[in-house]
Amino acid sequence: MTESAPLRALALVCSLKPSPAPSSSDLIARQILGELEKHGVTGDVVRVVDHDVKPGVEVDMGEGDQWPAIREQMMAADILIVSTPTWVGHMSSVAQRVLERLDGELSETDDSGRPKVTGKVAVVSVVGNEDGAHKIVADLFQGLDDIGFTIPAQGATYWNDQAMGGTDYKDLDETPEAVASTTATLAENAAHLARALTVQPYPGR
């Protein structure tokens, strides 16, 4: 296994704000990509709300649906990042739609009958000025695992403002050390796991 083996990542930013509005979810996703770069991983960012992603649980919901193009980028990546804000204690509606569309992968199987995303790594980032990060991470991890992604150790990073606070992550003067350290660990573990699965994939049935 070589550290120099090229890997790709795709960050799905699930902000409710369309581009080019500043977004805390976008910022932390790009910080993850910056850390992944240190481990030989290049990546792209897709702000999902900029695209017409139809509701549904199929990989293609027909005319006008722009999820298939996003899915094509995901299938070319080794690591998926799902980055979401916290709204009323839950992931954004955009993140929920991403999970629902990813459910279609259960019907897209390889010759062994496994979802084609099997062997891809998924990580999560959550930001918000209210509580809820741990529950959001748990919900996303459960869904992503069910769909076939592999979750690395310490595969989530998050930031919450103080209780009843009103500060956004993007407005901080600097990234808190605890968040920076957690993000760095996430990236190191995700790159290691993705590279390991590339060299030695899951056995077929």
MARBA-3410 file (N, C-alpha, C, O; in Angstrom, 1 decimal):
205
0.9,-1.2,0.0,0.0,0.0,0.0,0.9,1.2,0.0,1.8,1.4,0.9 ~ 0.7,2.1,-1.0,1.5,3.3,-1.1,0.8,4.6,-0.8,-0.4,4.8,-1.2 ~ 1.4,5.5,0.0,0.8,6.7,0.4,0.5,7.6,-0.8,-0.3,8.5,-0.8 ~ 1.3,7.4,-1.9,1.2,8.2,-3.1,0.1,7.8,-4.1,-0.1,8.5,-5.1 ~ -0.6,6.7,-3.8,-1.6,6.3,-4.7,-2.7,7.4,-4.8,-3.2,7.8,-3.7
-3.0,7.8,-6.0,-4.0,8.9,-6.1,-5.4,8.5,-5.7,-5.9,7.5,-6.0 ~ -6.0,9.5,-5.0,-7.4,9.3,-4.5,-8.2,10.5,-4.8,-7.6,11.6,-5.0 ~ -9.5,10.3,-5.0,-10.4,11.5,-5.2,-11.5,11.6,-4.1,-11.9,10.5,-3.6 ~ -11.9,12.8,-3.8,-13.0,13.0,-2.9,-14.0,13.9,-3.5,-13.7,14.8,-4.3 ~ -15.2,13.8,-3.0,-16.3,14.7,-3.4,-17.0,15.1,-2.2,-17.5,14.3,-1.4
-17.1,16.5,-2.0,-17.9,17.0,-0.9,-19.2,17.5,-1.4,-19.3,18.4,-2.3 ~ -20.3,17.0,-0.8,-21.6,17.4,-1.1,-22.0,18.4,0.1,-22.3,17.9,1.2 ~ -22.1,19.6,-0.3,-22.4,20.7,0.7,-23.9,20.8,0.7,-24.5,21.2,-0.3 ~ -24.5,20.6,1.9,-26.0,20.6,2.0,-26.5,21.9,2.7,-27.5,21.8,3.4 ~ -25.8,23.0,2.4,-26.3,24.3,2.9,-27.7,24.6,2.2,-28.0,24.1,1.1
-28.5,25.4,2.9,-29.7,25.9,2.3,-29.5,27.1,1.5,-30.4,27.6,0.8 ~ -28.2,27.6,1.5,-27.9,28.9,0.8,-27.3,28.5,-0.6,-26.3,27.8,-0.6 ~ -27.8,29.0,-1.6,-27.2,28.8,-2.9,-26.0,29.6,-3.1,-25.8,30.6,-2.4 ~ -25.1,29.2,-4.0,-23.9,30.0,-4.3,-24.3,31.3,-4.9,-25.3,31.4,-5.6 ~ -23.5,32.4,-4.7,-22.2,32.4,-4.0,-22.3,32.8,-2.5,-21.3,33.3,-2.0
-23.4,32.7,-1.9,-23.6,33.1,-0.5,-22.6,32.4,0.4,-22.4,31.1,0.2 ~ -21.9,33.1,1.3,-21.0,32.4,2.2,-21.7,31.3,3.0,-22.9,31.5,3.4 ~ -21.1,30.2,3.2,-21.7,29.1,3.9,-20.7,28.4,4.9,-19.6,28.1,4.5 ~ -21.1,28.2,6.1,-20.3,27.5,7.1,-20.1,26.1,6.7,-19.0,25.5,6.9 ~ -21.1,25.4,6.1,-21.0,24.0,5.7,-20.0,23.9,4.6,-19.2,22.9,4.5
-20.0,24.9,3.7,-19.0,24.9,2.6,-17.6,25.1,3.1,-16.7,24.4,2.7 ~ -17.5,26.0,4.1,-16.1,26.3,4.7,-15.5,25.0,5.3,-14.4,24.7,5.0 ~ -16.3,24.3,6.1,-15.7,23.2,6.8,-15.5,22.0,5.9,-14.5,21.2,6.1 ~ -16.3,21.9,4.8,-16.1,20.9,3.8,-14.7,21.1,3.1,-14.0,20.2,2.8 ~ -14.5,22.4,2.8,-13.2,22.8,2.1,-12.0,22.6,3.0,-10.9,22.3,2.6
-12.2,22.8,4.3,-11.2,22.5,5.3,-10.8,21.0,5.3,-9.7,20.6,5.4 ~ -11.8,20.2,5.2,-11.6,18.7,5.1,-10.8,18.4,3.9,-9.8,17.6,3.9 ~ -11.2,19.0,2.7,-10.5,18.7,1.5,-9.0,19.2,1.6,-8.1,18.6,1.0 ~ -8.8,20.3,2.3,-7.5,20.8,2.5,-6.6,19.8,3.3,-5.4,19.6,2.9 ~ -7.2,19.2,4.3,-6.5,18.2,5.0,-6.3,16.9,4.2,-5.2,16.3,4.3
-7.2,16.6,3.4,-7.1,15.4,2.6,-6.0,15.5,1.6,-5.3,14.6,1.2 ~ -5.8,16.8,1.1,-4.8,17.0,0.1,-3.4,16.6,0.7,-2.5,16.2,-0.1 ~ -3.2,16.8,2.0,-1.9,16.4,2.6,-1.7,14.9,2.5,-0.5,14.5,2.7 ~ -2.7,14.2,2.2,-2.6,12.7,2.1,-2.8,12.2,0.7,-3.2,11.1,0.5 ~ -2.6,13.1,-0.3,-2.6,12.7,-1.6,-4.0,12.5,-2.2,-4.2,11.8,-3.2
-5.0,13.2,-1.6,-6.4,13.2,-2.1,-6.8,14.5,-2.7,-6.6,15.6,-2.0 ~ -7.2,14.5,-3.9,-7.7,15.7,-4.5,-9.3,15.7,-4.5,-9.8,14.6,-4.4 ~ -9.9,16.8,-4.6,-11.4,16.8,-4.5,-12.1,17.9,-5.1,-11.5,18.9,-5.5 ~ -13.4,17.8,-5.1,-14.3,18.8,-5.7,-15.4,19.0,-4.7,-15.7,18.2,-3.8 ~ -16.1,20.2,-4.8,-17.2,20.6,-4.0,-18.4,20.8,-4.9,-18.3,21.4,-5.9
-19.5,20.2,-4.4,-20.8,20.4,-5.1,-21.8,21.0,-4.0,-22.0,20.3,-3.0 ~ -22.3,22.2,-4.2,-23.3,22.7,-3.3,-24.6,22.3,-3.9,-25.1,22.7,-4.9 ~ -25.2,21.3,-3.2,-26.4,20.6,-3.8,-27.5,21.5,-4.2,-28.2,21.2,-5.2 ~ -27.8,22.5,-3.3,-28.9,23.4,-3.6,-28.8,24.2,-4.9,-29.8,24.7,-5.4 ~ -27.6,24.2,-5.5,-27.4,24.9,-6.7,-28.0,24.1,-7.9,-28.0,24.5,-9.0
-28.4,22.8,-7.6,-28.8,21.9,-8.7,-30.2,21.4,-8.4,-30.7,21.4,-7.3 ~ -30.9,21.1,-9.5,-32.3,20.6,-9.4,-32.3,19.1,-9.1,-32.3,18.3,-10.0 ~ -32.2,18.8,-7.8,-32.2,17.4,-7.4,-33.6,17.1,-7.0,-34.1,17.5,-6.0 ~ -34.2,16.2,-7.8,-35.6,15.9,-7.7,-35.8,15.0,-6.4,-34.9,14.3,-6.1 ~ -37.0,15.1,-5.8,-37.3,14.1,-4.7,-37.4,12.7,-5.3,-37.9,12.6,-6.4
-37.1,11.8,-4.5,-37.2,10.4,-4.9,-36.1,9.5,-4.4,-35.2,10.0,-3.7 ~ -36.2,8.2,-4.7,-35.3,7.2,-4.2,-34.7,6.4,-5.3,-34.2,5.3,-5.1 ~ -34.7,7.0,-6.5,-34.0,6.3,-7.7,-32.8,7.1,-8.0,-32.6,8.3,-7.7 ~ -31.9,6.5,-8.8,-30.7,7.2,-9.2,-31.0,8.2,-10.2,-30.2,9.1,-10.4 ~ -32.1,8.1,-10.9,-32.5,9.0,-12.0,-34.0,9.2,-11.9,-34.7,8.3,-12.2
-34.4,10.4,-11.6,-35.8,10.7,-11.4,-36.4,11.3,-12.7,-37.5,11.9,-12.7 ~ -35.7,11.2,-13.8,-36.3,11.6,-15.1,-35.9,13.0,-15.5,-34.9,13.6,-15.0 ~ -36.7,13.6,-16.4,-36.4,14.9,-17.1,-36.1,16.0,-16.1,-36.9,16.2,-15.1 ~ -35.0,16.7,-16.3,-34.7,17.8,-15.4,-33.9,17.4,-14.2,-33.4,18.3,-13.5 ~ -33.8,16.2,-13.8,-33.2,15.8,-12.6,-31.7,15.9,-12.8,-31.1,15.3,-13.7
-31.0,16.6,-11.9,-29.6,16.8,-12.0,-28.8,16.0,-11.0,-27.5,16.1,-11.0 ~ -29.5,15.1,-10.3,-28.7,14.2,-9.4,-27.8,13.2,-10.2,-26.7,13.0,-9.8 ~ -28.2,12.7,-11.4,-27.3,11.8,-12.1,-25.9,12.3,-12.4,-25.0,11.6,-12.3 ~ -25.9,13.6,-12.7,-24.5,14.2,-12.9,-23.7,14.3,-11.6,-22.5,14.1,-11.6 ~ -24.4,14.6,-10.5,-23.7,14.6,-9.2,-23.3,13.2,-8.9,-22.2,13.0,-8.4
-24.1,12.2,-9.1,-23.8,10.8,-8.9,-22.6,10.4,-9.7,-21.8,9.6,-9.2 ~ -22.5,10.8,-10.9,-21.3,10.5,-11.7,-20.0,10.9,-11.0,-19.0,10.2,-11.1 ~ -20.0,12.1,-10.5,-18.9,12.6,-9.8,-18.6,11.8,-8.5,-17.5,11.5,-8.2 ~ -19.7,11.4,-7.8,-19.5,10.5,-6.6,-18.9,9.2,-7.0,-18.1,8.7,-6.3 ~ -19.4,8.6,-8.1,-18.9,7.3,-8.4,-17.4,7.3,-8.9,-16.7,6.3,-8.8
-17.0,8.5,-9.3,-15.5,8.6,-9.6,-14.7,8.9,-8.4,-13.4,9.0,-8.5 ~ -15.3,9.1,-7.3,-14.5,9.5,-6.1,-14.4,8.2,-5.2,-15.1,7.3,-5.2 ~ -13.3,8.3,-4.3,-13.1,7.3,-3.3,-13.7,7.6,-2.0,-14.0,6.8,-1.2 ~ -13.8,8.9,-1.7,-14.3,9.4,-0.4,-15.4,10.4,-0.7,-15.3,11.3,-1.5 ~ -16.5,10.2,0.0,-17.6,11.1,0.0,-17.7,11.9,1.3,-17.6,11.3,2.4
-17.8,13.2,1.2,-18.0,14.1,2.4,-19.4,14.7,2.3,-19.8,15.2,1.3 ~ -20.2,14.5,3.3,-21.5,15.1,3.4,-21.4,16.2,4.5,-21.2,15.9,5.7 ~ -21.6,17.4,4.1,-21.5,18.5,5.1,-22.8,19.2,5.2,-23.4,19.7,4.2 ~ -23.3,19.4,6.4,-24.7,19.9,6.6,-24.7,20.9,7.8,-24.0,20.8,8.8 ~ -25.5,21.9,7.6,-25.8,22.8,8.8,-26.8,22.1,9.7,-27.4,21.1,9.3
-27.0,22.6,10.9,-28.0,22.2,11.8,-29.2,23.1,11.8,-29.0,24.3,12.0 ~ -30.4,22.6,11.6,-31.6,23.4,11.6,-32.6,22.7,12.5,-32.9,21.5,12.3 ~ -33.1,23.4,13.5,-34.0,22.9,14.5,-33.6,21.5,15.0,-34.4,20.6,15.2 ~ -32.2,21.4,15.2,-31.7,20.2,15.8,-31.5,19.0,14.9,-31.1,17.9,15.3 ~ -31.7,19.3,13.6,-31.6,18.2,12.6,-30.7,18.6,11.4,-30.4,19.7,11.3
-30.4,17.6,10.6,-29.7,17.9,9.4,-30.6,18.7,8.5,-31.8,18.7,8.6 ~ -30.0,19.4,7.5,-30.8,20.2,6.6,-31.7,19.3,5.7,-31.4,18.1,5.5 ~ -32.7,19.9,5.2,-33.6,19.2,4.2,-32.8,18.7,3.0,-33.2,17.7,2.4 ~ -31.8,19.5,2.6,-31.0,19.1,1.5,-30.2,17.9,1.8,-30.1,17.0,0.9 ~ -29.6,17.8,3.0,-28.9,16.6,3.4,-29.8,15.3,3.4,-29.5,14.3,3.0
-31.1,15.6,3.9,-32.0,14.5,3.9,-32.3,14.0,2.5,-32.5,12.8,2.2 ~ -32.5,15.0,1.6,-32.7,14.6,0.2,-31.6,13.8,-0.4,-31.8,12.8,-1.2 ~ -30.3,14.2,-0.1,-29.2,13.5,-0.5,-29.2,12.0,0.0,-29.0,11.1,-0.8 ~ -29.6,11.8,1.2,-29.7,10.4,1.7,-30.8,9.7,1.0,-30.6,8.5,0.6 ~ -31.9,10.3,0.7,-33.0,9.7,0.0,-32.5,9.3,-1.4,-32.9,8.2,-1.9
-31.8,10.1,-2.1,-31.3,9.8,-3.4,-30.3,8.7,-3.4,-30.2,7.9,-4.3 ~ -29.4,8.8,-2.4,-28.4,7.7,-2.2,-29.1,6.3,-2.0,-28.4,5.3,-2.2 ~ -30.3,6.3,-1.4,-31.0,5.1,-1.2,-31.1,4.3,-2.5,-31.2,3.1,-2.5 ~ -31.1,5.0,-3.7,-31.2,4.3,-4.9,-30.0,3.4,-5.2,-30.1,2.5,-6.0 ~ -28.9,3.7,-4.5,-27.7,2.8,-4.7,-27.9,1.4,-4.3,-27.2,0.5,-4.7
-28.9,1.2,-3.4,-29.2,-0.2,-3.0,-29.6,-1.1,-4.2,-29.5,-2.3,-4.1 ~ -30.1,-0.5,-5.2,-30.6,-1.2,-6.4,-29.5,-1.3,-7.5,-29.7,-2.0,-8.5 ~ -28.4,-0.5,-7.3,-27.3,-0.5,-8.3,-26.2,-1.4,-7.7,-25.4,-0.9,-7.0 ~ -26.2,-2.6,-8.1,-25.3,-3.6,-7.5,-24.2,-4.1,-8.5,-24.4,-4.0,-9.7 ~ -23.2,-4.7,-7.9,-22.1,-5.3,-8.8,-22.4,-6.7,-9.0,-23.5,-7.2,-8.7
-21.4,-7.4,-9.5,-21.6,-8.9,-9.9,-21.8,-9.7,-8.6,-22.3,-10.8,-8.7 ~ -21.4,-9.2,-7.5,-21.6,-9.9,-6.2,-22.9,-9.6,-5.5,-23.2,-10.1,-4.4 ~ -23.7,-8.7,-6.1,-24.9,-8.3,-5.5,-24.8,-7.2,-4.5,-25.8,-6.9,-3.7 ~ -23.6,-6.6,-4.4,-23.4,-5.5,-3.4,-23.6,-4.1,-4.1,-23.4,-4.0,-5.3 ~ -24.1,-3.1,-3.3,-24.2,-1.8,-3.9,-22.8,-1.4,-4.5,-21.8,-1.7,-4.0
-22.9,-0.6,-5.6,-21.7,-0.2,-6.3,-20.8,0.7,-5.5,-19.6,1.0,-5.8 ~ -21.4,1.3,-4.5,-20.6,2.2,-3.6,-19.8,1.5,-2.5,-19.0,2.1,-1.8 ~ -20.0,0.2,-2.5,-19.2,-0.6,-1.5,-17.8,-0.4,-1.8,-17.3,-0.6,-2.9 ~ -17.0,-0.1,-0.7,-15.6,0.2,-0.9,-15.3,1.7,-0.9,-14.1,2.0,-0.8 ~ -16.3,2.5,-1.0,-16.1,3.9,-0.9,-16.2,4.3,0.6,-17.0,3.7,1.3
-15.5,5.4,0.9,-15.5,5.8,2.3,-16.4,7.1,2.4,-16.4,7.9,1.5 ~ -17.1,7.2,3.5,-17.9,8.4,3.7,-17.6,9.0,5.1,-17.4,8.3,6.1 ~ -17.5,10.4,5.1,-17.3,11.1,6.3,-18.3,12.3,6.4,-19.0,12.6,5.4 ~ -18.5,12.9,7.5,-19.5,13.9,7.8,-19.0,15.1,8.5,-18.1,14.9,9.4 ~ -19.5,16.2,8.1,-19.2,17.4,8.9,-20.5,18.2,9.2,-21.4,18.2,8.3
-20.6,18.8,10.4,-21.8,19.4,10.8,-21.4,20.7,11.5,-20.5,20.8,12.3 ~ -22.2,21.8,11.1,-22.0,23.1,11.8,-23.3,23.7,12.2,-24.4,23.3,11.6 ~ -23.3,24.5,13.2,-24.6,25.1,13.6,-24.4,25.9,14.9,-23.5,25.7,15.7 ~ -25.3,26.9,15.1,-25.3,27.6,16.3,-26.3,27.2,17.3,-26.9,27.9,18.1 ~ -26.6,25.9,17.2,-27.5,25.2,18.1,-27.1,23.7,18.2,-26.3,23.3,17.4
-27.5,23.0,19.2,-27.1,21.7,19.5,-27.7,20.7,18.4,-28.7,21.1,17.7 ~ -27.2,19.5,18.3,-27.7,18.6,17.4,-26.7,17.8,16.6,-27.0,16.8,15.9 ~ -25.4,18.2,16.7,-24.4,17.6,15.8,-24.3,16.1,16.0,-24.2,15.3,15.0 ~ -24.3,15.6,17.3,-24.1,14.2,17.5,-25.2,13.4,16.9,-25.0,12.3,16.3 ~ -26.4,13.8,17.0,-27.6,13.1,16.5,-27.5,13.1,14.9,-27.8,12.1,14.3
-27.1,14.3,14.4,-27.0,14.4,12.9,-26.0,13.4,12.4,-26.2,12.7,11.4 ~ -24.8,13.4,13.0,-23.8,12.5,12.6,-24.3,11.0,12.7,-24.0,10.2,11.8 ~ -24.9,10.7,13.8,-25.4,9.3,14.0,-26.4,9.0,12.9,-26.3,7.9,12.3 ~ -27.3,9.9,12.6,-28.3,9.6,11.5,-27.7,9.4,10.1,-28.0,8.5,9.4 ~ -26.7,10.3,9.8,-26.0,10.2,8.5,-25.2,9.0,8.4,-25.2,8.3,7.4
-24.5,8.7,9.5,-23.6,7.5,9.5,-24.5,6.2,9.3,-24.1,5.3,8.6 ~ -25.6,6.1,10.0,-26.5,5.0,9.8,-26.9,4.8,8.4,-26.9,3.7,7.8 ~ -27.4,5.9,7.8,-27.9,5.9,6.4,-26.8,5.5,5.5,-26.9,4.7,4.6 ~ -25.6,6.2,5.6,-24.5,5.9,4.7,-24.0,4.5,4.8,-23.6,3.9,3.8 ~ -23.9,4.0,6.0,-23.5,2.6,6.2,-24.5,1.6,5.6,-24.1,0.7,4.9
-25.8,1.9,5.8,-26.8,1.0,5.2,-26.7,1.0,3.6,-26.9,-0.1,3.0 ~ -26.3,2.1,3.1,-26.3,2.2,1.6,-25.0,1.6,1.1,-25.0,1.2,-0.1 ~ -24.0,1.3,1.9,-22.8,0.6,1.5,-21.5,1.3,1.7,-20.5,0.7,1.4 ~ -21.5,2.5,2.1,-20.3,3.2,2.4,-19.6,2.7,3.6,-20.2,2.1,4.5 ~ -18.3,2.9,3.7,-17.5,2.5,4.9,-17.1,3.7,5.7,-16.7,4.7,5.1
-17.3,3.7,7.0,-17.1,4.8,7.9,-15.8,4.6,8.6,-15.6,3.6,9.3 ~ -14.8,5.6,8.5,-13.6,5.4,9.2,-13.7,5.8,10.7,-14.7,6.4,11.1 ~ -12.7,5.4,11.5,-12.7,5.8,12.9,-12.6,7.3,12.9,-11.9,7.9,12.1 ~ -13.4,7.9,13.9,-13.4,9.3,14.0,-13.7,10.1,12.7,-13.0,11.0,12.4 ~ -14.7,9.6,12.0,-15.0,10.1,10.7,-15.9,11.2,10.6,-16.6,11.4,9.6
-16.0,12.0,11.7,-16.9,13.2,11.7,-16.2,14.3,12.4,-15.4,14.1,13.3 ~ -16.5,15.5,11.9,-16.0,16.7,12.5,-17.2,17.7,12.6,-18.1,17.7,11.8 ~ -17.2,18.5,13.7,-18.3,19.4,13.8,-18.0,20.6,14.7,-16.9,20.6,15.4 ~ -18.8,21.7,14.6,-18.7,22.8,15.5,-20.1,23.3,15.8,-21.0,23.4,15.0 ~ -20.3,23.5,17.1,-21.5,24.1,17.6,-21.2,25.4,18.4,-20.2,25.4,19.2
-22.0,26.4,18.2,-21.8,27.6,19.1,-22.2,27.3,20.5,-22.8,26.2,20.7 ~ -21.9,28.2,21.4,-22.4,28.0,22.8,-23.9,28.0,22.8,-24.6,28.5,21.9 ~ -24.4,27.4,23.9,-25.9,27.3,24.0,-26.6,28.6,23.9,-26.2,29.6,24.5 ~ -27.6,28.7,23.0,-28.4,29.9,22.7,-27.6,30.9,22.1,-28.0,32.1,22.1 ~ -26.4,30.6,21.5,-25.6,31.5,20.8,-26.1,31.9,19.4,-27.0,31.3,18.9
-25.4,32.8,18.8,-25.8,33.3,17.4,-24.7,33.4,16.5,-24.8,34.1,15.4 ~ -23.5,32.8,16.8,-22.4,32.9,15.9,-22.3,31.8,14.9,-22.7,30.7,15.2 ~ -21.9,32.1,13.7,-21.8,31.1,12.6,-20.3,30.7,12.6,-19.4,31.5,12.8 ~ -20.1,29.5,12.2,-18.7,29.0,12.0,-17.9,29.8,11.1,-16.7,30.1,11.4 ~ -18.5,30.3,10.0,-17.7,31.0,9.0,-17.3,32.4,9.5,-16.4,33.1,8.9
-17.9,32.9,10.6,-17.6,34.2,11.2,-16.6,34.2,12.3,-16.3,35.2,12.8 ~ -16.1,33.0,12.6,-15.1,32.9,13.6,-13.8,33.5,13.1,-13.5,33.5,12.0 ~ -13.0,34.1,14.0,-11.7,34.7,13.7,-10.7,33.7,13.3,-9.8,33.9,12.4 ~ -10.8,32.5,13.9,-9.9,31.4,13.6,-10.6,30.1,13.9,-11.5,30.1,14.8 ~ -10.2,29.0,13.3,-10.8,27.7,13.6,-10.3,27.2,15.0,-9.1,27.2,15.2
-11.2,26.8,15.8,-10.8,26.3,17.1,-9.9,25.1,17.0,-10.1,24.3,16.1 ~ -8.9,25.1,17.9,-7.9,24.0,17.8,-8.6,22.6,17.8,-8.2,21.7,17.1 ~ -9.6,22.4,18.7,-10.2,21.1,18.8,-10.9,20.7,17.4,-10.8,19.6,17.1 ~ -11.5,21.7,16.8,-12.1,21.4,15.5,-11.0,21.1,14.4,-11.1,20.1,13.7 ~ -10.0,21.9,14.4,-8.9,21.7,13.4,-8.2,20.3,13.6,-8.0,19.6,12.6
-8.0,20.0,14.9,-7.4,18.7,15.2,-8.3,17.5,14.8,-7.9,16.5,14.2 ~ -9.6,17.6,15.0,-10.6,16.6,14.7,-10.7,16.5,13.2,-10.7,15.3,12.6 ~ -10.7,17.6,12.5,-10.7,17.6,11.0,-9.5,16.9,10.4,-9.6,16.1,9.5 ~ -8.4,17.2,11.0,-7.1,16.6,10.5,-7.1,15.1,10.7,-6.7,14.3,9.8 ~ -7.6,14.6,11.9,-7.7,13.2,12.1,-8.7,12.5,11.2,-8.4,11.4,10.7
-9.8,13.1,11.0,-10.8,12.6,10.0,-10.2,12.4,8.7,-10.3,11.3,8.1 ~ -9.5,13.4,8.2,-8.8,13.3,6.9,-7.8,12.2,6.8,-7.7,11.4,5.8 ~ -7.0,12.1,7.8,-5.9,11.1,7.9,-6.5,9.7,7.9,-6.1,8.8,7.1 ~ -7.5,9.5,8.7,-8.2,8.2,8.8,-8.9,7.8,7.5,-8.9,6.7,7.0 ~ -9.6,8.8,6.9,-10.4,8.6,5.7,-9.5,8.2,4.5,-9.7,7.3,3.8
-8.4,8.9,4.4,-7.4,8.6,3.3,-6.8,7.3,3.5,-6.7,6.5,2.5 ~ -6.4,7.0,4.7,-5.8,5.6,5.0,-6.8,4.5,4.7,-6.4,3.5,4.0 ~ -8.1,4.7,5.1,-9.0,3.6,4.9,-9.4,3.5,3.4,-9.5,2.4,2.8 ~ -9.5,4.6,2.7,-9.8,4.6,1.3,-8.7,3.9,0.5,-8.9,3.1,-0.4 ~ -7.5,4.2,0.9,-6.3,3.6,0.2,-6.3,2.1,0.5,-5.9,1.3,-0.4
-6.5,1.7,1.7,-6.5,0.3,2.0,-7.6,-0.5,1.3,-7.3,-1.6,0.8 ~ -8.8,0.1,1.1,-9.9,-0.5,0.4,-9.6,-0.6,-1.1,-10.1,-1.4,-1.8 ~ -8.8,0.4,-1.6,-8.4,0.4,-3.0,-7.5,-0.8,-3.3,-7.6,-1.5,-4.3 ~ -6.5,-1.0,-2.4,-5.5,-2.0,-2.5,-6.1,-3.4,-2.3,-5.8,-4.4,-3.0 ~ -7.0,-3.5,-1.2,-7.6,-4.8,-0.9,-9.1,-4.6,-0.7,-9.6,-4.4,0.4
-9.8,-4.7,-1.8,-11.3,-4.5,-1.7,-12.0,-5.6,-0.9,-11.4,-6.6,-0.5 ~ -13.2,-5.3,-0.5,-14.0,-6.3,0.2,-14.1,-7.5,-0.7,-14.2,-7.4,-1.9 ~ -14.1,-8.7,-0.1,-14.2,-10.0,-0.8,-15.6,-10.1,-1.5,-16.6,-9.7,-0.9 ~ -15.6,-10.7,-2.6,-16.9,-11.0,-3.3,-17.6,-12.2,-2.7,-17.0,-12.9,-1.9 ~ -18.9,-12.3,-3.0,-19.6,-13.5,-2.4,-19.4,-14.7,-3.2,-19.9,-15.8,-2.9
END
